[in-house]
Amino acid sequence: MSTPEDPAESGAGTADPAGVDELLDRLEAAMARLADGSLPLDELVRADEEQWKLVSQIQSRLRDLLARLEAQQREP
């Protein structure tokens, strides 16, 4: 019963089916908007909020993937 699962299926409590790679790409884009320095304050705040939301989602996905990997290693 050890069929590999798609990391995107590990919703980690979210409705967003994005995989870790896509989340990392989105995080990089949010960080680039912050680093640009030319955005109005309200857009900077939104980019910062998005950045921290993405960091939380990525951490959750990675924890889920690690737990699955450890469970697979324990299987005979």
PyMOL commands that set and color helices and strands:
alter all, ss='L'
color gray80, all
select helices_A, chain A and resi 7-9+20-36+41-74
alter helices_A, ss='H'
color red, helices_A
deselect
rebuild
show_as cartoon
